[in-house]
Amino acid sequence: MNDQVRTIDSLGYGQDSLAQRNRVMRNTYWLLALSMIPTVLGAWLGVATGVTRGLTGGMGLVVFLGGAFAFMFAIEKTKNSAAGVPVLLAFTFFMGLMLSRLIAMVLGFSNGTSLVMTAFGGTAAVFAVMATLSTVIKRDLSGMGKWLFAGALIIVFGAIINVFVGSSAGMLVISTLAIGVFSLYMLYDLKRIVDGGETNYISATLALYLDVFNVFQSLLVLLGLTSGDD
């Protein structure tokens, strides 16, 4: 009798856990889709007004890193309150604004619009593949985290150095590495939601947004360097 009761309890707990994971995944997907709107608005505003045109070299790096880390700190502090979603959306607007300088540069090519759409399509394809893999792969991927973090640090430090060096070859290497690392980060973050390791949809959205943003930006840089046509 006791065994039967424990079995029923465990089944109920398992159903609640599954329902929670599905709810987190559903809310994350909706919020991620919503976050694209302020990103596009920020990018459009930046391209239309040229407000970020002067943010070059060290100044651009300070504004980007300072703003990004300030927003991420604020998101972490508000993720369990009603302010969490507005703060996240404000962050995505800021990221779109920071992306506008690169987009404006690529749009300056005769095939610029095609390159932007190709980067967008490539990012969507990567996300679709990783989302599918996250539901198919049964093994625990938590061990990937430390290696991916190390790879991300290498990319960040390499990008900072390259801001002052200005090497096209260096940018090509960094962008290629970033596509690989953040594509795997996408799989890692999605798998955490699927496995119940991430229960806050705002934190989950932030992680996936950064993955998507970095893959798109890196693809755009790569396409601009290799396929750009003045």
Secondary structure, 3 states (H helix, E strand, C coil): CHHHHHHHHHHHHHHHHHHHHHHHHHHHHHHHHHHHHHHHHHHHHHHHHCCCCCCCHHHHHHHHHHHHHHHHHHHHHHCCCCCHHHHHHHHHHHHHHHHHHHHHHHHCCCCHHHHHHHHHHHHHHHHHHHHHHHHHCCCCCCCHHHHHHHHHHHHHHHHHHHHHHCCHHHHHHHHHHHHHHHHHHHHHHHHHHHCCCCCCHHHHHHHHHHHHHHHHHHHHHHHHHHHCCC
